[in-house]
Amino acid sequence: MTRSTALTRLSGLLAAAGFVGWLLRPLIEFWAPPPRLDLLAALAVCGLGGVGWWLSARSAPRVRQAASPGVLDAVPTRLPRPFRRSWRLFVLALVCMITPLGGGVLADRPSNARLDQVAVIREHGARIAPVEVVEVLSVSPISRSNTFGSTLIVEVPDAHGEMHRVRVEVARTIGRPEPGEHLSALYSPADPSLGVIIDDGNLEGLLGGPSRMWILLAVMWGVTCLGLVWLLAALSELNRAFRKLRAGVRARRAVGTEVSIQGSGACQLTVKVGQQRDTRQVIEPALLGTAGNATVHLIVDRHLDASVLAEDLGYGPVWLCWLPEHKRLPGNTVAAVLITADGQTLWVRVPEAELDTLSAGPLPWRDTPARPFGPYNVWRQRVHPAGVPAVVVGFLAAVAQAAFTPAGLASWLLWIVIALSPATATLLWYQRRTRLLKNAQETATV
């Protein structure tokens, strides 16, 4: 897999932090009159990150679930069930969705519009458009947020362009309304006397479409998911940075591990990166284990980064142990376990034709200190390279929107970003996929 540089990851994290901070601004000032081009840009960037994440998962070759043991929590006494990351991702997305939705419910934002009045307005042709506040008769705060209920007199144009002054008994706004201000309102141009409804963030929902409040929650959901992905990427790099240090600190514990493993007849290996074709001629990530003149392919889980594993396994001695015959996997591969000097374990699969190459012993069940090896590596391939420039471009567009007026140059920049970001992500993914296939063809005979 393509490995991004530390500078690229840092820029992505900074851009994501700035992007989240920029999205918090509407929570205070809430919504300006439509159109909301910044909302479209935010949704485009969030959607682009999700598509990139999905493409990254699809870029790995598919393997049979029954032959993919995955990463274990400790040296086991039986084979684990298939490692179902899809369910974990589903639960993660569900939590990210429920959190902002629960916040919206707790914010206590009921609509003050009567359903019968909305039905009458819709029968005569409803329209959402900015109206000018002529006079503010009374203002009172609603709930603990920056929400106010006001009695206003507004000017509303009819279908012929003639202006009418209409009294709004309860206008629900974010922020204190002022004379001369333009507010989004729902009314009927055919008959403005039917009434005017002012309810910030909920007008679209009254017409059967998604309200801007729900769009905000969707944006928060997308940004939360992106933030969790970048957090996992940062933790991955931090964990790998201290990997070598931990191996040295636990040298004393490694002595006991070495004695226990050598007493069970395990085979010590030198590990490097390689690839292996299965019976369906699909390239699978694999490690090459060498002991003397013998070499064996160690097929790892398709979601793991073989180059990172080879680097981490090179910090100290590694032993390979077979599973007992009654616990072997069906098919042409045999499950085995790698045990590092500091007591970490990793499940691998070895082609059955290479079983006699190494003289590995049975798996040492007794008193072997063991921990999961590198579960953080699973997430490295989930961060698609196209997600970094997408978030950076979105952040720069947000800065441009804040620096200029909502109309004019900033609007054009935002539309350009929305139009070009998916194309850029597609080209980056295609270039990355082509490079992966080229490398696979060059090393297929390894």
Residue, then its C-alpha position, 0 to 999 in steps of 0.5 A: m500500500t502507498r504510505s503517506t509522509a508524516l508531513t501529509r498526515l500532519s497537514g490532514l490532521l491540522a486541516a481536519a481540526g480547522f474544518v471542525g472549528w469552522l463548522l462550529r461557527p453556525l452553531i453560534e451565528f446559525w444560518a444566513p439566508p440561502p443559498r448556503l454554498d458553504l454547507l454544500a462544500a462541507l457536505a462534498v468534503c465529508g462525502l468525499g472522505g467517505v467515498g475515499w475510505w470505501l475505495s481504500a477498503r475495496s482496493a485490497p484483494r478479496v480472500r475467503q473469510a474462512a482462511s483469514p484468521g486475523v489478529l488475536d488478543a493472545v495465544p489462543t486454544r482454538l481458531p478464532r472466528p472471522f474478524r468482521r470489521s464491517w460490523r465494527l465500522f457499522v457500530l462506529a458509524l451508528v454511534c457517530m450518527i446517534t451522538p449529534l442526533g441526540g444533541g439535537v433532541l436535547a437542544d429542545r427545538p420544537s417548531n412553532a408553526r401550526l400544522d393546519q396553517v402550513a397545510v393552507i399555505r401549501e395549498h395556495g403555493a408555498r415559498i421560502a424566501p428572505v423577507e425584510v423585518v420592518e419593526v420588532l414589537s417584542v423579543s424574548p429568549i427561548s431555551r438556553s441557547n441563542t434562540f429568540g421568540s419575537t413578534l415582528i412586522v415584515e414586508v412580504p412581496d406577493a406574486h405580482g411584486e406588490m409589498h404587503r406588511v404582515r404581523v408574525e406573532v411568534a417568529r423563532t430566530i437564532g439571534r436577536p432580530e433587528p429592523g432592516e434584517h432579512l430572515s428566511a420565511l415561509y409564505s404564499p405569494a398568491d395570498p400573503s394574508l394567510g400568514v408568514i412562518i419564520d422558524d430558522g432551520n426548520l422551514e424546509g422540513l415543513l415542506g417535506g424536505p430535509s431541514r437545515m438543522w438536519i443538514l447540520l447534523a449530517v455534516m457533524w456526523g461526517v466530520t465526526c467520522l473523518g475526525l475518528v479516522w484521522l485520530l486512528a491514523a495519528l494513534s497508529e503512527l504514535n504506536r509505531a514510533f514507540r514500537k522499538l522503544r517498547a521492545g528494548v524496555r521489555a528485553r527482560r521479559a523477552v528472555g522468559t519468552e525465548v526460553s519458553i518458545q525454544g523449549s517447544g521446538a519453534c523455528q526462529l525466522t528472519v522476516k521480510v516483505g513479500q507477496q503470494r498468489d493463491t489458487r485463484q491467482v489473487i495477490e495476497p499480502a505476505l511475509l517471507g520467513t527465512a531460516g538458513n536456506a529455507t524460505v516460507h511464505l507467511i500470508v497475513d490478513r488482507h487488511l494488514d500492511a505487510s511492509v509495516l509488519a515486516e519493519d516491526l518484526g525486524y526489531g528482534p527475533v521472531w519464532l514460528c509455531w504450527l497449530p496442531e493437526h486437528k486445528r488446521l484450516p481447511g484448504n491448501t493453507v495451514a494456520a500458524v502463529l508468529i511470536t515476537a521477542d517481546g511476547q506479541t502474537l500474530w496469526v499467519r497462514v502458510p501454504e501446505a506445500e511449504l510445511d516441510t521446509l521449516s522444522a517448526g514445532p507445535l504451538p506453545w500453549r503454556d505460560t507464554p506471555a502474549r499480546p495482540f500484535g499491531p492491531y493499529n496496522v489494520w487502520r493504516q489501509r483505511v485512510h485513503p491518500a485522496g482523503v488528505p488533499a480533499v480535507v486540505v482543499g475543503f479547509l482552504a475553501a472555508v478560509a476563502q469563504a470566511a475571508f471574502t463575502p458570501a457572493g462573488l469570488a468565494s462562491w465561485l471558488l466553492w463551486i469549483v471545489i465541489a466540482l473538482s474534488p471528486a474528479t481529483a479523488t478519482l484520479l488519485w485513486y486510479q494512480r494509486r491502484t495502477r501503482l499497486l497492480k504494477n508492483a504486484q506484477e513485478t513481485a508476483t514471482v517472489 
